[in-house]
């Protein structure tokens, strides 16, 4: 009986095992149909999202590198532009300085010429004044010496000879 019991138990175990095996296969098929597909899709979506995030990060890094290079180029250009502006300002300043110096030199030259003209005119005025004074004195002296009045032509010749003597004295100095 014990052996029948063992055979019956082994048949029970075999029947239970077959039932469990069939239920397991059905369960695996149901899980494969209803759970595995969505889980696989979810895993694929997650994988795609990670790939896209990595691609976006790479693109962002490339964009950042391009922007950094562009900024460096613009900075270099702005430095060269600043140097050009400073050089242009220096050149303009130098031109203005040269213009001002040239204008000052021209003004000095004009002032010198005007001063020479004024000096020459003053000298001529002084000479004329001296001529008149000398003529008057000469007439008075001559009148007193000769006790007579000189004619106008006599006066002019006397004055001119005296002035020529003065001019010769000035030239020898």
C-alpha positions as CSV (number, residue, x, y, z in Angstrom):
1,X,0.0,0.0,0.0
2,X,2.7,2.2,0.7
3,X,4.0,1.6,-2.8
4,X,0.6,2.4,-4.2
5,X,0.6,5.4,-2.3
6,X,4.0,6.4,-3.7
7,X,2.8,5.6,-7.2
8,X,-0.4,7.6,-6.6
9,X,1.6,10.4,-5.1
10,X,4.0,10.4,-8.0
11,X,1.0,10.6,-10.4
12,X,-0.4,13.4,-8.3
13,X,2.9,15.1,-8.5
14,X,3.1,14.5,-12.2
15,X,-0.4,15.9,-12.7
16,X,0.3,18.8,-10.5
17,X,3.6,19.4,-12.3
18,X,1.9,19.3,-15.7
19,X,-0.8,21.7,-14.4
20,X,1.9,24.1,-13.0
21,X,3.8,23.8,-16.2
22,X,0.8,24.6,-18.4
23,X,-0.2,27.5,-16.1
24,X,3.4,28.7,-16.2
25,X,3.5,28.6,-20.0
26,X,0.2,30.4,-20.1
27,X,1.4,32.9,-17.6
28,X,4.7,33.5,-19.5
29,X,2.6,33.9,-22.7
30,X,0.3,36.4,-21.0
31,X,3.2,38.3,-19.4
32,X,5.0,38.2,-22.8
33,X,1.9,39.6,-24.6
34,X,0.7,42.1,-22.0
35,X,3.8,43.0,-19.9
36,X,6.9,42.3,-22.0
37,X,5.8,44.4,-25.0
38,X,5.0,47.5,-22.9
39,X,8.1,47.0,-20.7
40,X,10.3,46.6,-23.9
41,X,8.7,49.7,-25.4
42,X,9.2,51.6,-22.2
43,X,12.9,50.4,-22.2
44,X,13.3,51.4,-25.8
45,X,11.7,54.8,-25.2
46,X,14.1,55.3,-22.3
47,X,17.0,54.2,-24.4
48,X,16.0,56.6,-27.2
49,X,15.5,59.5,-24.6
50,X,19.0,58.9,-23.2
51,X,20.5,58.8,-26.7
52,X,18.7,62.0,-27.6
53,X,19.8,63.6,-24.4
54,X,23.4,62.6,-25.1
55,X,23.1,63.9,-28.7
56,X,21.6,67.2,-27.4
57,X,24.4,67.5,-24.8
58,X,27.0,66.9,-27.6
59,X,25.3,69.5,-29.8
60,X,25.2,71.9,-26.8
61,X,28.9,71.4,-26.2
62,X,29.6,72.0,-29.9
63,X,27.4,75.1,-29.9
64,X,29.2,76.3,-26.7
65,X,32.6,75.7,-28.3
66,X,31.5,77.6,-31.4
67,X,30.2,80.5,-29.3
68,X,33.4,80.5,-27.3
69,X,35.5,80.6,-30.5
70,X,33.2,83.3,-31.9
71,X,33.6,85.4,-28.8
72,X,37.4,84.9,-28.8
73,X,37.4,86.0,-32.5
74,X,35.2,89.0,-31.7
75,X,37.4,89.9,-28.7
76,X,40.5,89.7,-30.9
77,X,38.8,91.8,-33.5
78,X,37.6,94.3,-30.9
79,X,41.2,94.5,-29.6
80,X,42.6,95.1,-33.1
81,X,39.8,97.7,-33.7
82,X,40.7,99.4,-30.4
83,X,44.4,99.5,-31.5
84,X,43.3,101.0,-34.9
85,X,41.2,103.6,-33.2
86,X,44.0,104.6,-30.8
87,X,46.5,104.7,-33.8
88,X,44.0,106.8,-35.8
89,X,43.5,109.2,-32.8
90,X,47.3,109.5,-32.4
91,X,47.7,110.3,-36.1
92,X,44.9,112.8,-36.0
93,X,46.4,114.4,-32.9
94,X,49.8,114.5,-34.6
95,X,48.2,116.1,-37.7
96,X,46.5,118.7,-35.6
97,X,49.7,119.4,-33.7
98,X,51.6,119.8,-36.9
99,X,48.8,122.1,-38.2
100,X,48.9,124.2,-35.1
101,X,52.7,124.4,-35.1
102,X,52.6,125.4,-38.8
103,X,49.9,128.0,-38.1
104,X,51.9,129.4,-35.2
105,X,55.0,129.6,-37.3
106,X,53.1,131.4,-40.0
107,X,51.7,133.8,-37.4
108,X,55.2,134.4,-36.1
109,X,56.5,135.0,-39.6
110,X,53.6,137.5,-40.2
111,X,54.3,139.2,-36.9
112,X,58.0,139.5,-37.8
113,X,57.2,140.9,-41.2
114,X,54.7,143.4,-39.7
115,X,57.3,144.3,-37.0
116,X,59.9,144.9,-39.7
117,X,57.5,147.0,-41.7
118,X,56.6,149.0,-38.5
119,X,60.3,149.4,-37.7
120,X,61.1,150.6,-41.2
121,X,58.1,153.0,-41.1
122,X,59.2,154.3,-37.7
123,X,62.7,154.7,-39.0
124,X,61.5,156.6,-42.0
125,X,59.2,158.7,-39.9
126,X,62.1,159.5,-37.5
127,X,64.3,160.3,-40.5
128,X,61.6,162.6,-41.9
129,X,61.1,164.2,-38.5
130,X,64.9,164.6,-38.1
131,X,65.0,166.2,-41.6
132,X,62.3,168.6,-40.7
133,X,64.0,169.4,-37.4
134,X,67.4,169.7,-39.0
135,X,66.0,171.8,-41.7
136,X,64.5,174.1,-39.3
137,X,67.6,174.3,-37.2
138,X,69.7,174.8,-40.2
139,X,67.6,177.6,-41.4
140,X,67.7,179.3,-38.1
141,X,71.5,178.8,-37.8
142,X,72.0,179.9,-41.4
143,X,69.7,182.9,-40.9
144,X,71.6,183.9,-37.8
145,X,74.9,183.4,-39.6
146,X,74.1,185.1,-42.7
147,X,71.5,187.3,-41.4
148,X,69.3,186.8,-44.3
149,X,66.5,184.4,-45.3
150,X,67.4,181.4,-47.5
151,X,65.2,180.5,-50.5
152,X,63.3,177.3,-50.6
153,X,65.6,175.7,-53.1
154,X,68.6,176.7,-51.0
155,X,67.0,175.2,-48.0
156,X,66.2,171.9,-49.7
157,X,69.7,171.5,-51.1
158,X,71.2,172.3,-47.6
159,X,68.8,169.7,-46.0
160,X,69.5,167.0,-48.5
161,X,73.3,167.3,-48.2
162,X,72.9,167.1,-44.4
163,X,70.6,164.1,-44.6
164,X,73.0,162.3,-47.0
165,X,75.7,162.9,-44.4
166,X,73.5,161.4,-41.7
167,X,72.6,158.3,-43.8
168,X,76.3,157.7,-44.5
169,X,77.0,157.8,-40.8
170,X,74.2,155.3,-40.2
171,X,75.4,152.9,-42.9
172,X,78.9,152.9,-41.5
173,X,77.7,151.8,-38.1
